Amino acid sequence: MTITRNPARHDRAGTGAAHPRARSWPGSASGVAVRVLALGLILGVALWAAAPLVSSGDWTGMAITAVATGVALWAYLIPRRLPAKYLLPTTFLLVAFQVFPVLYTMSLALTNTGDGHLGTKSEAITAIETSSVRRAADSAEFRLTVAEKDGALVFLLADPATRAAYAGTEDGLREIGGASLGPGGRITAAEGYTVLTAAQASARSAEITALAVPVEGGAIRSQGLSRAYRGTAALAYDAGCDCVKGDGGIWRSDEEQGRFVAEDGRALPQGWKVGVGLSNLGAALTNPKINAHFAGVFAWNLFYAIAVVALTAALGLAAALVLHHPRMRGVRAYRTLIVLPYAMPAFAMLLVWRDMFNTDFGLINRMLGLHTDWLGTPFTARLSVLLVQLWLGFPYMFLVATGALQTIPREYMEAAEVDGASPWQRFRKVTLPLLLLALAPLLVSSFAFNFNNFNGIFLVTSGGPFPSDNPTVGATDLLITYTFRLAFGQQGAQYGLAAAMSIYVYLIVAVISIIGFRRTRAFKEVS
Amino acid sequence: MRRIFEALAPRPAPRLVSGLALGLAACLALTACGGGAGGGTATGEASSAAPAENAENAEAAENATLTIWADQKRSETLKPFADAFAKENGVKADIVVVAQNQQQTFVTASQAGKGPDVLVGAHDWIGNLVQNGLIDPIQMPRDQLDGYVDVARSAVTYDGQVYGVPYAVENLALYRNTDLAPEAPKTFDELVATGAKLKAAGEVKEIVGYPISQQDGQSGDTYHMYPLYTSGGGHLFGTTPNGDPDPADLGVGTPESIAAFERVAEFGEKGAGALKRSLTSDNSAALFAEGKTAFMVSGPWRLADVRTAGVKYDVTPVPGFKGGGPARSFVGVQAFFVASKGRNKALAQEFVTNTLASPEVSQALFDAEPRMPALKSALAYASAKDPDVAKFEAAAENGVPLPAIPQMVAVWGPFNTLIHAVVKGEKVAPAVKAAGRAIAEQLGRTG
């Protein structure tokens, strides 16, 4: 590292911002302005991020922000940190868009996060208690005025029947005199109390909704800012036994399930998020409901991805070769037409195709005079999704192949021609190997994409048709649509399970892609 | 390492570096913009950390913004009411249009502390929103509750508590082209006979526009099938003592459900050919509008289309099978909810229980879209204005609220598949039993 420490390098490597005029400027005035602006932006963003973190007391987040900003300033303010200057943005993007999502997915897979288990235990307790408050059948509909006395919140209550006025605090209710009632029977002013405006009251929303004025037969609570009622909370949490009591039952906290469960196994609907260790990952392997159809789905998924890649590549390549022929006329017009499906939003096109396959009203059956139940039988449905994906995917392959074809020097072909090679031999021995060199990595990535082509299946067939004796797995289901249905379709959203399943799908795609890229290198050696 | 980087770096290295720095800063700024909504409020919070408590409250009060999430149509109608409420109370009101995936968006946003104060949505969300602790009960006095039609009141009641203020009710009915079929059919059998006759005479293309498939054409449509299923004697869930559907008592897979689907199969693709998997809600409506079918089963949301098409029509309840029970259609109730995690909960409760529950709002919403109002007084207004309202009301008589329990999610998939299998003409009993088994397995996992 010390080898490069020669002063001449400082100027080139540094931003110069820290040492203005100390050395000769390498950049123009606008360059300096841009640098100052960029550094200012980093600082600005850091400060912007710091404010809410400090106010919410999130010191971990604060530390991360401080370290990240420090590193950025260190790299860009001090001259001669050239590698860091390049590495930093890349690392930042890598962490933000690759490492973090992967880690987050993995951490999610270790929890039971999902509908009914989204928040914390204290949030669940609040929800349980709040939703158990029942209005007493004989409760009066008090007219409420929110007021304060010495900073403490007070409910000024008027009973519309008796027109009596009360002041309610958490200590209890007492009658007050000297209150004036406005239209609608609400107290507009009372001696010793400051009536809050709606806006002021709204700022204390949390206090207002939490205030319960204890009275005989329950407590008076607010309903909005102008009404109050007497009711009782049927359920209450008892920290002593870590359970919820009331309504003639006891629900004990079950930290493994993240919910309150009664003796008879019934649970309160509101649960919370708990760590479940590897059970989500294990469920995918051991639960027969999940893995019984794995082999079948996996085989079709593999076939689908390979078939789509092979078909789109073949058609795209063929079209590119035809248009590449020197005697071809109107090449531009043809190219525009071919690229059209690629330019249209795939989402909409998939839906259009789906409707075209309709047995009675679809364009395809009408044009061909058929009555084929395209999406209703496994074979035709699979054919249909392949056809749709071929139509959507080949323009991409065409574009790539056209580009690759331009880079093959004409001399090679001429040389081959001189050597007496037939057109097929020229294609087979010269064009194809050179094309594959450029195309192979794209074929692998196209495979990875189509292996997880959720839209291509879900928007056209939804994974169906489903056998009548098993509604959980359809003939065109890919692993991703199958797991989507498992994780979101039938039981509400189960993010934990979904994350676990996506880890498996990720592993499968990763393994296949690695093998694919290895093979690509093999091509290189051949050529 | 360093040597590699220097070799890679072209001569005007500093400029490149600052360019990257700019890129980095821009990235940071962009990601920051992604969470922009929180930015403003966060600053508000930070600035409200003033020493004097009163100053703090005053400042927060100035910043109080009642946030309402609604779909496009509702947000347009509610805007003037929200603005008036805001003006009266010296706060701000902000109506946000959430066009897609409203329930899931609400769950995610609320959990992240970025949800609204008031949500406009459907009553069958209640079960899920309650188990996630995201909506609060609304305590209305008995007389106010009595102002709502029964089905709306029971729809928004979940586990004995009222969780939403209903404003509209919608359910299925039978649209009939009175030029083609002057008489309302008394039974579904009669309807199919009339339709088949018209089809044989070449007057129509389809016997009945009965949506069997969802838009994707690949799964059945439980919502539209339910009237026939119940007429055949089937049910989805039993009832708990407090009136909610009972997930422990599953009606799919029982002999009654098999019998009901046997009746459905009689009219399916291998039977009378009236019920077909190629029919969806959209193409049924198109067929009816073009006069290519004399009957259509749909809800009030198709009224505008039918009127625009200029077809002479009448609306009657969906007829049941000959000798069967009444055809019960699912009743969907649209309601206003108060978010548990809203910042201005007290204000939101005030807005929902007083302003939004008023007849004026119900009437305005009806004027914007002809759905049956849930409030009795607004219903009277609507019936006087539009004769079709009373017809849909009559069709709702045998209706049952769409189950709001979260376990309903387990039903849709298997039941949809079952409908397809039966209409296609596959053996009924095994298909029904398989669906029942699949639902039961899913329910078992909830515990």
Interface residues (C-beta under 8 A of the other chain):
Chain A: M1 T4 D11 R12 A13 G14 T15 G16 P26 G27 G31 V34 R35 L37 A38 L39 L41 I42 V45 W48 A49 A51 P52 V54 S55 S56 A72 Y76 L82 P83 K85 Y86 L88 P89 F92 L93 A96 D115 G116 L118 G119 E123 A124 T126 A127 I128 T130 S131 V133 R134 R135 A137 S139 E141 V146 G151 T197 A198 A199 Q200 A201 S202 A203 R204 S205 A206 I208 T209 R221 S222 Q223 G224 L225 S226 R227 Y229 G231 Q257 G265 A267 P269 Q270 G271 K289 R354 D355 F357 N358 T359 D360 F361 G362 D373 L375 G376 L459 V460 T461 S462 G463 G464 P465 F466 S468 D469 N470 P471 T472 G474 R485 G489 Q490 Q491 G492 A493
Chain B: M1 R2 R3 F5 E6 L8 A9 R11 P12 A13 P14 R15 V17 S18 G19 L20 A21 L22 G23 L24 A25 A26 C27 L28 A29 T31 A32 G38 G39 A42 T43 E45 A46 A49 E53 N57 A58 A60 A61 E62 A64 L66 E88 N89 G90 V91 Q104 V107 Q111 G127 N128 V130 Q131 N132 G133 L134 D136 P137 I138 Q139 M140 P141 R142 D159 G160 Q161 D216 G217 Q218 S219 K276 R277 S278 L279 N283 S340 G342 R343 N344 K345 A346 L347 Q349 E350 F351 V352 T353 N354 P406 V409 A410 W412 G413 P414 N416 T417 L418 H420 A421 K424 E426 K427 P430 A431 A434 A435 A438 E441 Q442 R445 T446 G447
